[in-house]
Amino acid sequence: MFMRNKNLNKLGFTLVEVIVAAAVFVLFAVGIYSGITMVFKIVYQSRVRILETAILSEELEIARNLPYDSVGIVSGVPAGVLSHTKTLVRNGIIYNLITTVRNVDDPFDGTLGGSPNDSAPADYKLVEVSAICVDCEQKTPVSLSTIVAPKKLEGDSKNGALFIHVFDAHGQDVVGANVHIVNNSVSPHLSIDDTTDNSGMVRVIDTPTSTIGYQLTVSKSGYSFDSTITPTVANPNPLKLPSTVISQTVTNISFAIDQLGQMNVSALNATCANVSGVKFGIFGAKLLGTEPDIYKYNNQITSGASATALNNMEWDTYSIITTSTVYDVAGSIPIVPFKLEPGTTQNVFLILKPHTSNSLLVKIKDAGTGLPLADATVRLTASGYDESLSTSLGYSRQTDWSGGSGQVAFVNEAKYFSDDGNIANSSPAGDLRLRISGKTYASSGYLESSTYDLGENITLRNIVFEPLSQRAECGANPIRFQLAASSSSTPTSWTYLGPDGTASTYYTATSTVIHSGLNGKRYLRYKVFLRTSNTSYSPQLFEVYFTYTNECTPPGQVFFNGLSEGTYDIEVSKNGYSTNSGSVDVSGQSDVEINLSTL
């Protein structure tokens, strides 16, 4: 007889149910705890503010009961017995107090320098005291103020006034900027700390007279600074001397500050790889003094394996130069010099090429917008020299094959990978011709280049070779090219293709646009085919180059290197723009900026 187990009717909770119930309980408990904590925090902050208000009332009452001439700041204007800063402890809580006293020029009887002119502008005093708790996570201080007036009419002061205006890079008033004023040439010595009001002003009324005696420094958290400068041996001619205050006269002085930014500087080679160990000088356009020029920012950096971060940079126009004997700056992104806007981060890429004794960097911009122009043709000529390059294009070229075959990667610019034995590279030296035996040239031959590393994300543009014209006896298209591209530097095989993407066509003097199917592949090779219809003559090749763009192609710039020192003729042209021509002197690492105007 089957007996049913009675324990099966005693059901309990599963593990999943227990976990879910516990989670719900924890959420409920955390919510209650957070709510109670918030209530206590609000109550505590209210208590702190009540104590602060009581402290401030006491401080103002002290000021009200002082003799009028004593209501002022020690070493301040107006001078008095009150301390600018003070620390108090109440109920175990530490408070920082800041007291400010200002003379007020009431417009009721005119103002200093106004109409009517008030020759005694210190009509009464405004006393303001602020308090903030040191350890209470209090973000804004509590402030109270009062007016203290003399019992009798004001006297006829012989002092002057100092008005300080602080604005930003766009001319907008900067509120809450710190203004520090020091004058050790008056007695007693004067030291004032104040903040700009809603109009970006600090007005110091009834200021003692002094000639080039008031040192001023303006600052704000997260902003640049500006100041007056005393002449020194290092800076004999500062642009902003200490201020002078003349009797019963307003001295106006202005300062410009704005949010600090950041600059990330990278040195890259033509394949967009970082180049470390290259030294650069970076300097802004703002000057602290002249004769000699003293730059407000002038720094030296050394490139690393990644971008060099320059923090707390003031808005300015910055230039970058290098004295490297290994590399030249062949362009930059953006074009140098460039503007760093307030509060922004600017990535700067310096494109390097091997150093030569003389080089020329040409920067082409639209005359109206100031923006770099792509696809502008820059032709540089001199006796025995004629070279044309297009802006915003990278290029790799070969002009010498005399080093012979056997090179896999394109490192030695005079070598190549292989040939079929029917190519000569030394008649004349460095140029390519068909091999000659006696007085007869081979009818055809080919050469395969080493592997070019062009970097990531390339877009190929054109293949160009020189000379374009060949002897008529050689027949049609005696020089032809095919290209092969790969994402690997060592593919199983290289597949050479022509301009239509097949192996049956060739790039010629009239067909130079590179097939788009090769784009995006980092490594490139070319194969050049020479042939002649008359073996008494041979075609001749003395240069081949292909152009491309990638992530580190400088906009609106071309770079000529390996030049001789001297004067060159330069011509810049672009469709839709007027041609600009002239001359340029090349000596060392030279650069020139040319603006083109639309037709």
C-alpha positions as CSV (number, residue, x, y, z in Angstrom):
1,M,0.0,0.0,0.0
2,F,1.4,3.4,-1.1
3,M,2.1,5.8,1.8
4,R,2.3,9.6,1.0
5,N,5.1,11.5,2.8
6,K,3.4,14.2,4.9
7,N,6.5,16.4,4.8
8,L,5.8,17.3,1.2
9,N,2.9,19.5,2.3
10,K,5.2,21.7,4.4
11,L,6.3,24.2,1.7
12,G,9.1,26.9,2.4
13,F,10.8,29.7,0.4
14,T,13.1,29.0,-2.5
15,L,16.6,30.5,-2.6
16,V,15.6,32.9,-5.4
17,E,12.6,34.2,-3.4
18,V,14.9,34.8,-0.4
19,I,17.4,36.8,-2.6
20,V,14.6,38.9,-4.2
21,A,13.0,39.7,-0.8
22,A,16.4,40.6,0.6
23,A,17.1,42.9,-2.4
24,V,13.8,44.7,-2.0
25,F,14.4,45.1,1.7
26,V,17.9,46.6,1.1
27,L,16.5,49.0,-1.5
28,F,13.8,50.1,0.9
29,A,16.3,50.5,3.8
30,V,18.8,52.5,1.6
31,G,16.0,54.8,0.5
32,I,15.0,55.5,4.1
33,Y,18.7,56.0,5.2
34,S,19.3,58.4,2.3
35,G,16.3,60.4,3.1
36,I,17.2,60.7,6.8
37,T,20.7,61.6,5.8
38,M,19.5,64.3,3.5
39,V,17.3,65.8,6.2
40,F,20.1,65.9,8.7
41,K,22.4,67.4,6.1
42,I,19.8,70.2,5.4
43,V,19.3,70.9,9.1
44,Y,23.1,71.0,9.6
45,Q,23.6,73.4,6.7
46,S,20.8,75.7,8.0
47,R,22.4,75.7,11.4
48,V,25.8,76.6,9.9
49,R,24.2,79.5,7.9
50,I,22.4,80.8,11.1
51,L,25.8,80.8,12.9
52,E,27.4,82.5,10.0
53,T,24.8,85.2,9.9
54,A,25.3,85.8,13.6
55,I,29.0,86.1,13.2
56,L,28.7,88.5,10.3
57,S,26.3,90.7,12.3
58,E,28.9,90.9,15.1
59,E,31.6,91.9,12.7
60,L,29.5,94.6,11.1
61,E,28.5,95.9,14.5
62,I,32.2,96.2,15.4
63,A,32.7,98.3,12.2
64,R,29.8,100.5,13.0
65,N,31.2,101.3,16.4
66,L,34.7,102.3,15.2
67,P,35.7,105.9,14.6
68,Y,35.0,106.7,11.0
69,D,38.7,107.1,10.1
70,S,39.4,103.7,11.6
71,V,36.9,101.9,9.3
72,G,39.2,100.4,6.7
73,I,41.5,97.6,6.0
74,V,45.0,97.3,7.4
75,S,47.4,98.4,4.5
76,G,44.3,98.9,2.3
77,V,42.2,101.8,0.8
78,P,40.6,103.1,2.8
79,A,43.2,102.4,5.5
80,G,41.9,101.3,9.0
81,V,42.2,98.7,11.7
82,L,40.1,95.8,10.2
83,S,41.8,92.7,8.9
84,H,41.0,91.6,5.4
85,T,41.0,87.9,6.4
86,K,40.2,86.3,9.7
87,T,39.5,82.7,11.1
88,L,37.0,82.1,13.8
89,V,35.9,78.9,15.7
90,R,32.3,78.7,16.9
91,N,30.8,75.5,18.4
92,G,33.8,73.6,17.1
93,I,33.2,74.8,13.5
94,I,36.0,76.8,11.7
95,Y,34.9,79.8,9.6
96,N,37.0,81.9,7.2
97,L,35.9,85.6,7.1
98,I,36.8,88.1,4.4
99,T,36.2,91.8,5.1
100,T,36.1,94.4,2.3
101,V,35.8,98.2,2.8
102,R,35.3,100.5,-0.2
103,N,35.0,104.2,-0.5
104,V,31.8,105.1,-2.3
105,D,31.5,108.0,-4.7
106,D,27.8,108.9,-4.5
107,P,26.5,110.5,-7.6
108,F,24.4,112.9,-5.5
109,D,27.2,115.5,-5.5
110,G,28.8,114.5,-8.7
111,T,31.5,111.9,-9.4
112,L,35.3,112.1,-9.7
113,G,36.1,113.0,-13.3
114,G,32.4,113.4,-14.1
115,S,30.1,116.4,-14.6
116,P,29.9,117.9,-12.1
117,N,33.4,116.8,-10.9
118,D,33.5,115.6,-7.3
119,S,36.9,116.6,-6.0
120,A,36.1,114.8,-2.7
121,P,34.7,111.5,-4.0
122,A,35.0,109.5,-0.7
123,D,31.4,110.2,0.4
124,Y,30.9,107.2,2.7
125,K,32.2,103.6,3.1
126,L,30.7,100.3,2.2
127,V,31.7,97.5,4.6
128,E,31.1,93.9,3.4
129,V,31.9,90.7,5.3
130,S,31.6,87.2,4.0
131,A,31.9,83.9,5.8
132,I,32.3,80.3,4.7
133,C,32.6,77.1,6.7
134,V,36.0,75.4,6.1
135,D,34.8,71.7,6.6
136,C,31.1,71.9,5.7
137,E,31.3,71.4,1.9
138,Q,29.8,74.9,1.6
139,K,30.2,76.1,-2.0
140,T,29.1,79.8,-1.7
141,P,29.8,82.1,1.2
142,V,27.2,84.1,3.2
143,S,27.7,87.8,2.9
144,L,26.3,90.9,4.8
145,S,27.1,94.5,4.2
146,T,26.5,97.9,5.8
147,I,27.1,101.6,5.0
148,V,29.2,103.7,7.4
149,A,29.0,107.5,6.9
150,P,30.9,110.3,8.6
151,K,29.2,112.5,11.2
152,K,30.4,115.7,9.4
153,L,30.7,116.6,5.8
154,E,33.5,115.0,3.7
155,G,36.8,116.7,3.5
156,D,38.6,117.9,0.3
157,S,40.8,114.9,-0.4
158,K,43.9,115.3,-2.5
159,N,44.0,111.6,-3.3
160,G,42.9,110.1,-6.6
161,A,41.2,107.0,-7.8
162,L,42.1,103.7,-9.4
163,F,39.6,102.0,-11.6
164,I,40.4,98.4,-12.8
165,H,38.4,96.8,-15.6
166,V,38.7,93.1,-16.3
167,F,37.3,91.5,-19.5
168,D,37.7,88.3,-21.4
169,A,39.0,87.4,-24.9
170,H,35.8,88.6,-26.5
171,G,35.6,91.9,-24.5
172,Q,32.9,90.6,-22.1
173,D,33.2,91.7,-18.5
174,V,34.7,89.1,-16.1
175,V,32.8,88.9,-12.8
176,G,34.4,87.7,-9.6
177,A,38.0,88.1,-10.8
178,N,40.6,88.6,-8.0
179,V,42.4,91.9,-8.1
180,H,45.6,92.2,-6.0
181,I,47.0,95.7,-5.5
182,V,50.4,96.4,-3.9
183,N,52.2,99.7,-3.4
184,N,55.3,99.7,-1.2
185,S,56.3,103.3,-2.2
186,V,53.5,104.9,0.0
187,S,53.4,105.0,3.8
188,P,52.0,102.9,5.2
189,H,52.5,100.3,2.6
190,L,49.4,99.3,0.8
191,S,48.1,95.9,0.0
192,I,44.5,95.3,-1.3
193,D,42.6,92.2,-2.4
194,D,39.3,92.7,-4.1
195,T,37.0,91.1,-6.7
196,T,35.4,92.6,-9.7
197,D,31.7,93.5,-9.7
198,N,29.0,92.7,-12.2
199,S,30.5,95.2,-14.6
200,G,34.0,93.6,-14.3
201,M,35.2,96.6,-12.3
202,V,37.1,97.3,-9.1
203,R,37.0,101.0,-8.1
204,V,39.4,102.1,-5.4
205,I,38.3,105.6,-4.3
206,D,40.5,108.0,-2.4
207,T,43.7,106.3,-3.4
208,P,47.0,107.8,-2.3
209,T,48.9,109.4,-5.1
210,S,52.0,107.6,-6.5
211,T,54.1,107.5,-9.7
212,I,54.5,104.1,-11.3
213,G,53.9,102.6,-7.8
214,Y,50.8,100.4,-8.0
215,Q,51.5,96.8,-8.8
216,L,48.3,95.0,-10.0
217,T,47.7,91.3,-10.6
218,V,44.4,89.9,-11.9
219,S,43.5,86.3,-11.7
220,K,40.6,83.9,-11.4
221,S,40.4,80.1,-10.8
222,G,40.6,78.3,-14.2
223,Y,41.6,81.5,-16.0
224,S,44.8,83.0,-17.3
225,F,46.4,85.9,-15.4
226,D,47.5,89.4,-16.3
227,S,49.6,91.9,-14.3
228,T,51.7,95.1,-14.4
229,I,55.4,94.5,-14.7
230,T,58.3,96.4,-13.1
231,P,61.3,96.9,-15.5
232,T,64.2,94.5,-14.9
233,V,67.5,93.7,-16.6
234,A,65.8,90.7,-18.3
235,N,62.8,92.9,-19.3
236,P,63.9,96.5,-19.6
237,N,60.8,97.7,-21.5
238,P,57.7,96.0,-20.2
239,L,54.4,96.8,-22.0
240,K,52.3,97.3,-18.9
241,L,54.1,99.4,-16.3
242,P,52.8,99.8,-12.7
243,S,50.0,102.3,-12.5
244,T,50.3,106.0,-11.5
245,V,47.6,107.7,-9.4
246,I,47.4,111.5,-9.7
247,S,45.6,113.8,-7.3
248,Q,41.8,114.1,-7.9
249,T,42.2,112.1,-11.1
250,V,40.8,108.7,-12.1
251,T,43.4,106.3,-13.4
252,N,41.9,103.6,-15.6
253,I,43.7,100.4,-16.4
254,S,42.3,97.2,-18.0
255,F,43.3,93.6,-18.0
256,A,42.2,90.7,-20.2
257,I,41.9,87.1,-18.8
258,D,39.9,84.1,-20.0
259,Q,39.5,80.4,-19.4
260,L,42.6,78.2,-19.8
261,G,42.9,75.6,-22.5
262,Q,45.0,72.6,-23.4
263,M,47.3,71.7,-26.3
264,N,48.2,68.1,-27.3
265,V,51.3,68.1,-29.6
266,S,52.3,65.1,-31.6
267,A,55.3,64.6,-33.9
268,L,54.5,62.3,-36.8
269,N,56.3,60.9,-39.8
270,A,54.7,60.6,-43.3
271,T,53.0,57.3,-42.3
272,C,51.4,59.0,-39.2
273,A,53.6,57.1,-36.7
274,N,54.8,59.0,-33.6
275,V,58.4,60.2,-33.7
276,S,60.0,60.6,-30.3
277,G,63.0,62.6,-29.1
278,V,62.5,65.6,-31.4
279,K,62.9,69.0,-29.6
280,F,60.5,71.8,-30.4
281,G,60.2,75.4,-29.3
282,I,56.6,76.7,-28.7
283,F,55.9,80.4,-28.2
284,G,52.8,82.7,-28.3
285,A,52.3,86.0,-29.9
286,K,51.6,87.9,-26.6
287,L,54.5,89.9,-25.3
288,L,55.5,91.0,-21.8
289,G,58.1,93.4,-23.1
290,T,59.9,94.7,-26.3
291,E,63.5,95.4,-27.3
292,P,64.1,92.6,-26.8
293,D,60.8,90.8,-27.3
294,I,59.8,88.9,-24.1
295,Y,57.1,86.3,-24.8
296,K,54.4,85.7,-22.2
297,Y,54.7,82.0,-23.2
298,N,57.9,80.5,-24.4
299,N,58.5,76.8,-23.8
300,Q,60.6,73.8,-25.0
301,I,59.2,70.3,-25.3
302,T,60.5,67.0,-26.6
303,S,58.2,64.7,-28.6
304,G,57.3,61.3,-27.1
305,A,55.8,58.0,-28.1
306,S,52.4,59.7,-27.7
307,A,51.0,63.3,-27.7
308,T,52.7,65.7,-25.3
309,A,49.9,67.4,-23.2
310,L,50.4,71.1,-22.4
311,N,47.9,72.2,-19.8
312,N,46.8,75.6,-18.5
313,M,47.5,77.2,-21.8
314,E,46.3,80.8,-22.3
315,W,44.4,81.8,-25.4
316,D,46.9,83.1,-27.9
317,T,48.4,82.5,-31.4
318,Y,51.1,79.9,-31.1
319,S,54.1,79.2,-33.3
320,I,56.2,76.0,-33.2
321,I,59.8,75.6,-34.5
322,T,62.4,72.9,-34.3
323,T,66.2,73.0,-34.4
324,S,66.5,69.3,-35.0
325,T,69.3,68.2,-37.3
326,V,67.5,65.0,-38.0
327,Y,64.0,66.2,-39.0
328,D,62.4,69.2,-40.7
329,V,58.7,70.2,-40.1
330,A,57.1,69.5,-43.5
331,G,53.7,70.8,-42.4
332,S,51.2,70.8,-39.6
333,I,47.6,70.2,-38.6
334,P,46.4,72.9,-38.1
335,I,48.6,75.3,-40.0
336,V,51.2,77.0,-37.7
337,P,50.8,79.6,-36.4
338,F,47.4,78.7,-35.0
339,K,44.9,80.2,-32.5
340,L,44.1,78.4,-29.3
341,E,40.6,79.6,-28.2
342,P,39.7,80.1,-24.5
343,G,38.7,76.9,-22.7
344,T,39.3,74.6,-25.6
345,T,41.6,71.6,-26.3
346,Q,43.6,71.8,-29.6
347,N,45.3,68.7,-31.0
348,V,48.4,69.7,-33.0
349,F,50.2,67.3,-35.4
350,L,53.7,68.2,-36.7
351,I,54.5,66.2,-39.8
352,L,58.3,65.5,-40.1
353,K,60.6,64.6,-43.0
354,P,64.3,63.9,-43.0
355,H,66.4,67.0,-42.5
356,T,68.1,68.7,-45.4
357,S,70.2,71.9,-45.3
358,N,67.7,74.0,-47.1
359,S,64.0,73.5,-47.5
360,L,60.8,75.6,-48.1
361,L,57.4,75.1,-46.5
362,V,54.6,76.8,-48.5
363,K,51.2,77.5,-46.9
364,I,48.3,78.4,-49.2
365,K,45.2,80.1,-47.8
366,D,42.0,81.7,-49.1
367,A,42.5,85.4,-48.9
368,G,38.9,85.9,-47.8
369,T,38.4,83.2,-45.2
370,G,41.9,82.5,-44.1
371,L,41.3,78.8,-44.6
372,P,43.8,76.4,-46.2
373,L,43.3,75.6,-49.8
374,A,43.5,72.1,-51.2
375,D,44.5,71.2,-54.8
376,A,46.5,74.4,-55.3
377,T,49.5,73.9,-57.6
378,V,52.8,75.4,-56.3
379,R,55.6,75.6,-58.9
380,L,59.1,76.4,-57.6
381,T,61.7,77.2,-60.2
382,A,65.4,78.3,-60.4
383,S,68.3,77.7,-62.6
384,G,68.4,74.0,-63.1
385,Y,65.4,73.4,-60.8
386,D,61.7,73.1,-61.7
387,E,59.3,71.3,-59.3
388,S,55.5,71.4,-58.9
389,L,53.5,70.1,-56.0
390,S,49.8,70.2,-55.0
391,T,48.6,71.3,-51.6
392,S,46.9,68.9,-49.1
393,L,48.6,65.9,-50.7
394,G,51.2,63.6,-49.4
395,Y,53.6,62.0,-51.8
396,S,56.3,59.4,-52.1
397,R,58.8,59.4,-54.9
398,Q,61.9,57.8,-56.3
399,T,64.5,59.6,-58.4
400,D,67.4,57.3,-58.2
401,W,67.7,53.5,-58.9
402,S,71.5,53.3,-59.0
403,G,71.7,51.4,-55.7
404,G,70.5,48.3,-57.4
405,S,68.0,45.5,-56.5
406,G,67.4,43.3,-53.5
407,Q,65.7,45.8,-51.1
408,V,62.3,44.7,-49.8
409,A,61.2,47.8,-47.8
410,F,61.7,51.3,-49.2
411,V,64.5,52.5,-46.9
412,N,67.4,53.4,-49.2
413,E,65.8,55.7,-51.8
414,A,68.3,54.6,-54.5
415,K,67.4,50.9,-54.4
416,Y,64.6,48.7,-55.5
417,F,63.3,45.1,-55.2
418,S,64.0,43.4,-58.5
419,D,64.2,43.7,-62.3
420,D,64.2,41.2,-65.2
421,G,67.8,42.0,-66.3
422,N,66.8,44.2,-69.2
423,I,66.9,47.4,-67.2
424,A,70.0,49.7,-66.9
425,N,70.2,52.2,-63.9
426,S,73.5,53.9,-64.6
427,S,73.3,55.5,-68.1
428,P,73.1,58.3,-66.9
429,A,73.6,57.4,-63.3
430,G,70.4,57.0,-61.4
431,D,68.1,57.1,-64.4
432,L,66.4,54.1,-65.9
433,R,66.8,52.9,-69.5
434,L,66.7,49.6,-71.3
435,R,69.8,47.5,-71.2
436,I,72.1,48.2,-74.1
437,S,74.4,45.6,-75.8
438,G,76.8,47.2,-78.3
439,K,74.5,49.8,-80.0
440,T,71.3,47.9,-79.6
441,Y,68.8,48.3,-76.7
442,A,66.7,45.5,-75.4
443,S,63.1,45.8,-76.8
444,S,61.5,45.7,-73.3
445,G,62.2,45.3,-69.6
446,Y,60.6,45.8,-66.2
447,L,61.5,46.8,-62.7
448,E,59.7,46.2,-59.4
449,S,60.0,48.7,-56.6
450,S,60.6,48.2,-52.9
451,T,57.5,48.4,-50.6
452,Y,56.3,51.8,-49.5
453,D,54.7,52.2,-46.1
454,L,52.1,55.0,-46.5
455,G,50.4,54.8,-43.1
456,E,46.8,54.1,-42.2
457,N,43.6,55.1,-44.0
458,I,45.2,56.3,-47.2
459,T,43.4,57.6,-50.3
460,L,45.6,57.4,-53.4
461,R,45.3,60.2,-55.9
462,N,47.8,60.2,-58.9
463,I,50.9,58.6,-60.2
464,V,53.2,60.9,-62.1
465,F,56.5,60.3,-63.8
466,E,59.1,62.4,-65.6
467,P,59.9,63.1,-68.4
468,L,56.5,63.0,-69.9
469,S,57.8,63.3,-73.5
470,Q,59.9,60.5,-74.9
471,R,61.6,60.0,-78.3
472,A,59.0,59.3,-81.1
473,E,61.2,56.4,-82.3
474,C,60.3,54.5,-79.1
475,G,56.6,54.3,-80.1
476,A,53.4,54.9,-78.2
477,N,53.5,54.8,-74.3
478,P,57.1,53.5,-74.0
479,I,56.9,53.9,-70.2
480,R,54.0,52.2,-68.4
481,F,53.2,51.5,-64.7
482,Q,51.1,49.1,-62.7
483,L,50.4,49.3,-58.9
484,A,49.9,46.8,-56.2
485,A,48.6,47.5,-52.7
486,S,48.3,45.3,-49.6
487,S,47.3,45.6,-45.9
488,S,50.4,43.5,-45.1
489,S,54.0,44.4,-45.7
490,T,54.8,40.8,-46.7
491,P,51.8,39.5,-48.6
492,T,52.0,36.0,-50.3
493,S,52.2,37.8,-53.7
494,W,51.7,41.3,-55.1
495,T,48.9,41.7,-57.7
496,Y,49.7,44.5,-60.1
497,L,46.8,46.4,-61.7
498,G,46.2,49.3,-64.0
499,P,43.8,52.3,-63.8
500,D,40.7,50.2,-64.4
501,G,41.5,47.7,-61.7
502,T,42.6,44.9,-64.0
503,A,46.0,43.5,-65.0
504,S,45.4,44.3,-68.7
505,T,45.8,48.1,-68.4
506,Y,48.6,50.4,-67.5
507,Y,49.2,53.9,-66.1
508,T,50.6,56.2,-68.8
509,A,51.4,59.9,-69.2
510,T,47.7,60.5,-70.0
511,S,46.2,58.1,-67.5
512,T,47.4,58.9,-64.0
513,V,44.4,58.7,-61.6
514,I,45.0,55.7,-59.3
515,H,42.2,53.1,-59.1
516,S,40.1,53.5,-56.0
517,G,40.2,49.8,-55.3
518,L,43.7,50.3,-53.8
519,N,42.6,52.9,-51.2
520,G,42.7,52.0,-47.5
521,K,45.7,49.7,-47.9
522,R,48.8,50.7,-46.1
523,Y,51.6,49.2,-48.4
524,L,52.2,50.0,-52.0
525,R,54.5,48.8,-54.8
526,Y,54.9,49.8,-58.4
527,K,56.1,48.0,-61.5
528,V,57.5,50.0,-64.4
529,F,57.6,48.6,-67.9
530,L,60.0,50.1,-70.5
531,R,59.7,49.2,-74.2
532,T,60.8,50.6,-77.6
533,S,59.7,50.1,-81.2
534,N,63.2,50.9,-82.4
535,T,66.0,49.2,-80.6
536,S,68.4,52.0,-81.5
537,Y,66.5,54.2,-79.0
538,S,65.4,53.7,-75.4
539,P,62.9,55.6,-73.2
540,Q,64.3,57.3,-70.1
541,L,62.8,57.6,-66.6
542,F,64.3,59.9,-64.0
543,E,61.5,60.4,-61.5
544,V,58.2,58.7,-60.4
545,Y,56.0,59.8,-57.6
546,F,52.5,59.1,-56.4
547,T,50.3,61.3,-54.3
548,Y,47.8,60.5,-51.6
549,T,46.0,61.7,-48.5
550,N,45.9,60.2,-45.1
551,E,45.1,61.2,-41.5
552,C,48.3,63.2,-41.2
553,T,48.3,65.1,-44.5
554,P,48.9,68.8,-43.8
555,P,46.1,70.9,-45.2
556,G,46.9,73.7,-47.7
557,Q,50.7,73.0,-47.5
558,V,53.5,71.7,-49.7
559,F,57.1,71.0,-48.7
560,F,60.2,71.3,-50.9
561,N,63.4,69.8,-49.5
562,G,66.9,69.2,-50.7
563,L,67.1,72.7,-52.1
564,S,70.1,74.9,-52.7
565,E,70.4,78.2,-50.9
566,G,69.3,81.1,-53.0
567,T,66.3,82.9,-54.6
568,Y,63.5,80.9,-56.3
569,D,60.6,81.9,-58.4
570,I,57.3,80.7,-57.1
571,E,53.9,80.5,-58.8
572,V,50.7,79.4,-57.1
573,S,47.5,78.6,-59.1
574,K,44.1,77.0,-58.4
575,N,40.9,76.8,-60.4
576,G,38.6,79.7,-59.6
577,Y,41.5,81.8,-58.1
578,S,43.9,84.4,-59.4
579,T,47.4,83.1,-59.9
580,N,49.9,84.5,-57.5
581,S,53.6,84.7,-58.5
582,G,56.8,86.2,-57.1
583,S,60.1,85.2,-55.6
584,V,61.2,83.7,-52.3
585,D,64.6,83.5,-50.6
586,V,65.5,80.0,-49.3
587,S,68.1,79.7,-46.5
588,G,67.9,76.9,-44.0
589,Q,64.4,76.0,-43.0
590,S,62.3,78.6,-44.7
591,D,58.6,79.1,-44.9
592,V,56.2,81.4,-46.8
593,E,52.4,82.0,-46.6
594,I,50.6,82.9,-49.8
595,N,46.9,84.1,-50.0
596,L,44.9,83.5,-53.1
597,S,41.9,85.6,-54.1
598,T,38.8,84.3,-55.9
599,L,38.2,85.4,-59.5
